[in-house]
């Protein structure tokens, strides 16, 4: 069992930055793929970024603006979000995938990010 707790969300003006954190407990996550997803009102949840032990992947909509990273010593994953746009407004969730592929196994409760124009 893995517990994930997101933090760092808030209200920011367009062009601003936020840094989200996802703290894991219950199991060491250093060897697992971690992901960030988001869900805007009235829309389906969508992939934002993921990180394996050594590389990150990004949705086209955030590439060049967002950076995913991890601190294995703190069992924490981060999402640095720069040049934020109103379209980035959503609840952001982190998740962990135990297997090498397939669905994510555990999810956090989410943190709200709101970007004003």
N, C-alpha and C positions, 0 to 999 in steps of 0.2 A: 504494500500500500504506500502510495506517495501522496503527500499533501502539498498543494501549490497555493501560494498566496501572492497575488499581484499588488503592486503599489506604484505610486508615481503619477497617476492620472490627474486630470484637472482641466481647467479652462485656460485657453491660450489664444492669442490673436494669430491670425494668418501670418505665416512667415516665422513664427516662433518655434521653440523647441521644447520637448519634454523627454525625460528619460524614465522608462518603465522598468520596474524590477519584478522578478518572479523568484521568490524564495521557496526552496523545496525542503521538505522534511520527511522522515520515515525511511528514506533510502538515498544512497549516494547516486547522483544523477550524472556524474562525470562521463560515463561511457554511453549515455543514451542521447538520442536525438530530442532536442527541445524545439518547440514551435510557438510562434505567436500567431494568433488569429484575431479577427475582429468581426463584429456584427453591428451594423447600423440599423436604425429603426426601419422596420418594414422590409429589410433585406436579409438574405441568408448569410450565415457565417462564412467568411472567406479567409483564405490563407494569406498571411502577411510575410512571415519569414521563418526560417528554421536553421538550426545549427547542429552539425554532428560534432564529433570530437575535434575536428580541425577545419571545417569549412561551413560557410553560410549560403543559404539560398533565399531569394527574394521574389515577391510578386512584382510584376512589371510596374504596377502603380506606385510602388514605394522605392524601387531601385534607384540608388544614387542619393536618396534622402534619409533612409532608415539604415541603421546598422545594428545587427544582432551580435551579442558577445556573451561570454560566460566566464564566471569566476568559480572554478571547481573547488577551490579552498573554502568558499563561502556557500557552495551548493546553490548558486544563484545565476540566473540568466537575465540579461538586460536587453532592452530595445531602445536605442537612441534614435529619436525622431526629430529631424530637422526640417526646415522649410515646410512647416505644416500647412495644410490646406483645409478649408471647410469640409471637403469630401473625406477627410481623414476622421471626422467625427464618428465615434462608435464606442462600443464597449470592447475592450481588448482583453483577450484571454491568453494565458499560456498553457501549454500542454506538454506532456512527456510521452514518448513512444519507447516502450521497453524492447520490443523486437526490432530487427533491422529494417523491416518494412511493414506496411499495414496501417491500421488505424491507430490514432493516439489513445493511450490507455487511461490517463488521468488528466483532469482539467482543473484549473482554478476557477474562482468565482467571478473574476473579471474586474476591470477598473475602467471607469468612464473617462474618455478623452473627448473634449469638446473644443472645436476650433471656430472662432468667430471671424467673420469677414470684415 
